[in-house]
């Protein structure tokens, strides 16, 4: 690629030329002098690639998420939804093969890495669609009033816990633990 010094290179041409020069498979001697290479490099404009496109994409994603949230019935509480459809907490836990401690952690939104199958079963037991349950579970954790533990009477937040740790540390039967820990979700 031979050009007169007065001609402008496009950025793509400049990058390709410099890549060819730096490539180990290229000829041992460069077709351009060091001064010509320096002149080409000086013409390069280094900008983040597709910044405008990335910003548009980020904006589109935010709009889609906002619309998705607006079009959804976000639950106030898993327990209030259970009560609304006439199901007890114990029934939900039994049907899902989890104990009440795990269900309480779901209610408080302190579990991470919740398998799809668990969200699906929870939504089925609460007689609602997947999306409201998913949106509920992905909100920030609920603070729990523990007046005795807190000297100032402020709500105390529990630390997040993984789904697998909650299942492993629960009082569930080994069969039920195995159901949730060893199955593909």
C-alpha positions in Angstrom: 0.0 0.0 0.0 2.0 3.0 -1.3 0.6 6.4 -0.8 2.0 9.9 -1.3 2.7 11.7 1.9 0.0 14.3 1.1 -2.8 11.9 0.8 -5.0 11.1 3.9 -5.3 7.6 5.2 -8.6 6.4 6.7 -8.3 5.1 10.2 -9.1 1.6 9.1 -6.4 1.7 6.5 -3.9 3.1 9.0 -4.8 0.4 11.5 -4.5 -2.4 8.9 -1.2 -1.0 7.7 0.3 -0.8 11.2 -1.0 -4.3 11.9 0.7 -5.6 8.7 3.9 -3.9 9.8 3.8 -5.4 13.3 2.7 -8.8 12.1 5.4 -11.5 12.7 4.5 -13.0 9.3 5.2 -9.8 7.4 8.4 -9.1 5.6 11.5 -8.5 7.7 11.9 -5.0 6.3 9.0 -2.5 6.5 7.7 -1.0 3.3 7.7 2.3 5.1 10.4 4.2 6.9 10.3 5.0 10.6 9.4 8.6 9.8 6.5 7.5 7.5 5.2 5.1 10.3 5.4 8.0 12.8 3.5 10.2 10.4 0.8 7.6 10.0 0.5 7.0 13.7 0.1 10.8 14.2 -2.9 10.8 11.9 -4.7 8.1 14.0 -7.5 9.3 16.1 -7.9 7.1 19.1 -11.5 7.1 20.3 -13.5 4.5 22.2 -15.1 2.3 19.6 -18.8 3.0 19.1 -19.3 5.1 22.2 -22.5 6.6 20.7 -23.8 3.2 19.8 -23.0 1.8 23.2 -24.9 4.7 24.9 -27.9 4.2 22.6 -27.9 0.5 23.5 -27.6 1.2 27.2 -30.5 3.7 26.9 -32.6 1.1 25.0 -32.0 -1.5 27.7 -33.0 0.9 30.4 -36.2 1.8 28.5 -37.1 -1.9 28.0 -36.5 -2.7 31.7 -38.6 0.3 32.8 -41.4 -0.7 30.5 -41.1 -4.3 31.7 -41.3 -3.2 35.3 -44.2 -0.8 34.6 -46.2 -3.5 32.8 -45.7 -6.0 35.7 -47.6 -6.6 38.9 -44.7 -6.5 41.4 -45.6 -8.4 44.5 -45.5 -6.6 47.9 -44.8 -9.9 49.7 -44.6 -13.6 48.9 -46.5 -14.3 52.1 -49.3 -11.7 51.3 -49.6 -13.3 47.8 -49.9 -16.7 49.4 -52.6 -15.4 51.8 -54.5 -13.8 48.9 -54.7 -17.1 47.0 -55.6 -19.0 50.2 -52.4 -20.9 50.6 -50.4 -21.1 53.9 -46.7 -20.6 54.1 -46.4 -24.2 55.3 -48.2 -25.4 52.2 -45.9 -23.4 49.9 -42.8 -24.7 51.6 -44.1 -28.3 51.6 -45.1 -28.2 47.9 -41.7 -26.8 47.0 -39.8 -29.3 49.2 -38.1 -26.6 51.2 -38.4 -25.7 54.9 -39.9 -22.5 56.3 -36.4 -21.0 57.0 -35.6 -21.1 53.3 -39.1 -19.7 52.4 -38.5 -16.9 55.0 -35.2 -16.1 53.3 -36.9 -15.9 50.0 -39.5 -13.5 51.5 -36.7 -11.3 52.9 -34.9 -11.4 49.5 -31.6 -12.4 51.1 -30.9 -15.4 48.9 -28.6 -15.2 45.8 -28.3 -17.6 42.9 -31.9 -18.7 43.1 -32.5 -21.4 40.5 -35.0 -20.8 37.8 -36.9 -23.9 38.8 -37.4 -22.5 42.4 -38.8 -19.2 41.0 -41.1 -21.2 38.7 -42.3 -23.4 41.5 -42.8 -20.4 43.7 -44.8 -18.6 41.1 -46.9 -21.7 40.5 -47.7 -22.1 44.2 -48.5 -18.4 44.5 -50.8 -18.7 41.4 -49.1 -15.9 39.6 -46.8 -15.6 36.6 -43.0 -15.9 36.8 -42.3 -12.2 36.2 -43.8 -10.7 39.4 -42.0 -13.3 41.5 -38.7 -12.8 39.7 -39.0 -9.0 40.1 -39.9 -9.4 43.8 -36.8 -11.6 44.4 -34.4 -9.3 42.6 -35.3 -6.2 44.6 -33.0 -5.2 47.5 -33.2 -7.2 50.7 -35.9 -6.4 53.2 -34.7 -5.0 56.5 -35.9 -7.0 59.5 -37.0 -5.4 62.7 -34.9 -6.9 65.5 -35.5 -4.5 68.3 -33.9 -6.7 70.9 -30.7 -7.0 68.8 -30.5 -3.4 67.9 -29.9 -0.8 70.6 -31.3 2.1 68.5 -34.4 0.2 67.3 -33.3 0.5 63.6 -34.1 -2.2 61.1 -31.2 -4.6 60.8 -30.3 -6.1 57.4 -29.3 -9.7 57.1 -26.3 -10.8 55.0 -27.0 -12.3 51.6 -26.7 -16.1 51.4 -26.5 -18.3 48.4 -29.3 -20.7 47.6 -27.1 -23.7 47.9 -25.8 -22.6 51.4 -29.4 -22.0 52.6 -30.5 -25.4 51.4 -27.4 -27.1 52.9 -27.8 -25.4 56.2 -31.5 -26.0 56.5 -33.4 -28.7 58.5 -34.6 -30.3 55.2 -34.4 -34.0 54.6 -31.4 -35.2 52.7 -33.7 -36.3 49.9 -35.1 -32.7 49.6 -31.6 -31.2 49.9 -30.4 -33.5 47.1 -33.5 -32.5 45.0 -32.4 -28.8 45.1 -28.6 -29.2 45.1 -28.0 -31.9 42.6 -30.6 -31.3 40.0 -30.1 -29.2 36.9 -32.0 -25.9 37.2 
